[in-house]
Amino acid sequence: MIEQYHQSIKQNASLAKSPTKTIKTQSNHIFCTLLAFVKLESLKIKTMLNHHMLKSKLFISATKSAFKELQKFKLTTEIINC
């Protein structure tokens, strides 16, 4: 169980990818990754999906949303240029 926690917090909450240099920013990053892990656990219980599936679904949803915004931006840019 502890191994799963460490693996998930490193891979799914990005604990290992910290670009921080000072103690304050490192502390903030650790706090945010712990908060992200708690939220993933909550979603895991509600949806019956594991952390990797949740992360994939969130990434796909964010990508779709960003693509829709890009299409809106592209459409408004074309209207302005006409």
Secondary structure, DSSP 8 states (H G I E B T S, - for coil): -HHHHHHHHHHTS-STT----SHHHHHHHHHHHHHHHHHHHHHHHHH---HHHHHHHHHHHHHHHHHHHHHHHHHHHHHHH-
